[in-house]
Amino acid sequence: MTSMNDHPGEQRAEAPVKLIGVRETALSVDEVFRAVGDDAAGGTALFVGTVRNHDGGADVEELGYSCHPTAEAEMRRVAEKVVADYPVRALAAVHRVGSLKVGDLAVVVAVSCPHRGEAFEACRRLIDDLKHEVPIWKHQKFSDGTEEWVGAC
């Protein structure tokens, strides 16, 4: 009898990184969700980062994201590290650059794995590592006329 962990569906997929992108256009949750569909995945975790109307006690009027030309390659590198540590069936990540308004989608990431716990952990690791390692910067403008740059993501 074969153990559950020997089943091919329990293992990492051959090419699990399905979608990586830095875009100047609006992001689609549906596109990212479709990209991580996999019949062997029992769990899919999705994270959507939106522009909120406040930060550090100040009202945010608008913000813009800019990135280094290597940002997309760095996103892929981060994704490959997550894939190396979890049994990922499919992974997708897209980040917006340019001017955004309150409520706009700034980042959408998703991971599907054989089980929900792995999917949650891998998705959390993906968004946290993207935030800390990918050269994307946020420029916030506040209602009091002040502004600030925030490091990677």
C-alpha positions as CSV (number, residue, x, y, z in Angstrom):
1,M,0.0,0.0,0.0
2,T,1.3,3.5,-0.9
3,S,1.4,6.1,1.9
4,M,-0.5,9.4,1.5
5,N,2.8,11.4,1.1
6,D,3.9,9.2,-1.8
7,H,1.0,10.3,-3.9
8,P,2.0,12.7,-6.6
9,G,-0.7,15.2,-5.5
10,E,1.0,15.5,-2.1
11,Q,4.2,16.7,-3.7
12,R,5.3,20.1,-5.1
13,A,4.2,20.5,-8.8
14,E,6.8,20.5,-11.5
15,A,6.5,24.2,-12.4
16,P,4.4,25.7,-9.6
17,V,5.1,29.4,-10.3
18,K,2.2,30.3,-12.6
19,L,2.0,34.1,-12.6
20,I,4.5,36.8,-11.5
21,G,4.0,40.4,-12.5
22,V,4.5,44.1,-11.8
23,R,1.7,46.0,-13.5
24,E,0.6,49.6,-14.1
25,T,-2.9,48.5,-14.6
26,A,-5.6,47.4,-12.2
27,L,-5.1,44.0,-10.6
28,S,-7.6,41.1,-10.8
29,V,-8.3,38.8,-7.9
30,D,-10.0,36.4,-10.3
31,E,-7.0,36.2,-12.6
32,V,-4.7,35.3,-9.6
33,F,-7.2,32.8,-8.2
34,R,-7.6,31.1,-11.6
35,A,-3.8,30.9,-12.0
36,V,-3.4,28.8,-8.9
37,G,-6.2,26.3,-9.7
38,D,-5.0,22.7,-9.4
39,D,-6.9,19.5,-9.0
40,A,-4.5,18.2,-6.4
41,A,-4.8,21.2,-4.2
42,G,-7.0,20.9,-1.2
43,G,-6.3,24.4,0.0
44,T,-5.8,27.7,-1.6
45,A,-4.8,30.8,0.3
46,L,-5.2,34.3,-1.2
47,F,-4.1,37.6,0.1
48,V,-5.2,40.9,-1.2
49,G,-3.5,44.1,-0.2
50,T,-5.5,47.3,-0.6
51,V,-4.8,51.0,-0.2
52,R,-6.2,52.1,3.1
53,N,-7.2,55.6,4.0
54,H,-4.8,56.1,6.9
55,D,-1.3,55.3,8.1
56,G,0.6,56.1,11.3
57,G,-2.3,58.2,12.6
58,A,-2.6,60.3,9.4
59,D,-5.2,60.4,6.7
60,V,-3.9,59.1,3.4
61,E,-5.1,61.1,0.3
62,E,-3.2,59.2,-2.4
63,L,-0.1,57.1,-2.9
64,G,2.1,55.8,-5.6
65,Y,4.2,52.7,-6.0
66,S,7.4,52.7,-8.0
67,C,9.9,49.9,-8.4
68,H,13.4,49.0,-9.5
69,P,13.7,47.3,-12.9
70,T,14.6,44.1,-11.2
71,A,11.4,44.0,-9.1
72,E,9.7,41.3,-11.2
73,A,12.8,39.1,-11.2
74,E,13.1,39.5,-7.4
75,M,9.4,38.5,-7.0
76,R,10.2,35.3,-9.0
77,R,13.2,34.7,-6.7
78,V,11.1,35.1,-3.6
79,A,8.4,32.8,-5.1
80,E,11.0,30.1,-5.9
81,K,12.2,30.2,-2.2
82,V,8.6,29.6,-1.0
83,V,8.2,26.8,-3.6
84,A,11.4,25.2,-2.3
85,D,10.0,25.1,1.3
86,Y,6.4,24.1,0.8
87,P,4.6,21.5,-1.3
88,V,3.2,24.2,-3.6
89,R,1.0,23.0,-6.4
90,A,0.6,26.6,-7.9
91,L,1.7,30.1,-6.9
92,A,0.8,33.5,-8.3
93,A,1.8,37.1,-7.3
94,V,1.1,40.5,-8.9
95,H,1.9,44.0,-7.6
96,R,0.7,47.3,-8.9
97,V,2.9,50.3,-9.6
98,G,1.8,53.9,-10.4
99,S,-0.8,56.1,-8.8
100,L,-3.4,54.4,-6.7
101,K,-6.5,55.6,-4.8
102,V,-7.9,54.5,-1.5
103,G,-9.5,51.1,-2.0
104,D,-7.4,50.1,-5.0
105,L,-5.7,46.7,-5.0
106,A,-1.9,47.1,-4.5
107,V,-0.9,43.4,-4.4
108,V,-2.6,40.0,-4.9
109,V,-0.9,36.7,-4.1
110,A,-2.2,33.2,-3.9
111,V,-0.8,29.7,-3.2
112,S,-2.4,26.3,-3.6
113,C,-1.1,23.3,-1.7
114,P,-2.4,19.8,-1.0
115,H,-3.7,21.0,2.5
116,R,-5.0,24.2,4.0
117,G,-2.3,24.6,6.6
118,E,0.5,24.5,4.0
119,A,-1.4,26.9,1.8
120,F,-1.9,29.5,4.7
121,E,1.8,29.2,5.7
122,A,3.1,29.4,2.2
123,C,0.9,32.4,1.3
124,R,1.9,34.2,4.5
125,R,5.6,33.6,3.7
126,L,5.1,34.8,0.1
127,I,3.5,38.1,1.0
128,D,5.9,38.8,4.0
129,D,9.0,38.0,1.9
130,L,7.7,40.1,-1.1
131,K,7.2,43.0,1.3
132,H,10.7,42.8,2.7
133,E,12.8,41.8,-0.3
134,V,11.3,43.1,-3.5
135,P,12.4,46.6,-4.5
136,I,9.0,48.3,-4.6
137,W,8.6,51.7,-2.8
138,K,5.5,53.5,-1.6
139,H,5.1,57.3,-1.7
140,Q,2.3,58.4,0.5
141,K,0.6,61.8,0.5
142,F,-1.4,62.8,3.5
143,S,-4.3,65.1,4.0
144,D,-2.2,67.6,6.0
145,G,0.1,68.1,3.1
146,T,3.0,66.0,4.3
147,E,4.3,63.0,2.5
148,E,6.7,60.1,3.0
149,W,8.5,57.3,1.2
150,V,8.2,53.8,2.6
151,G,10.8,51.2,1.9
152,A,10.3,48.0,-0.1
153,C,6.5,47.7,-0.5
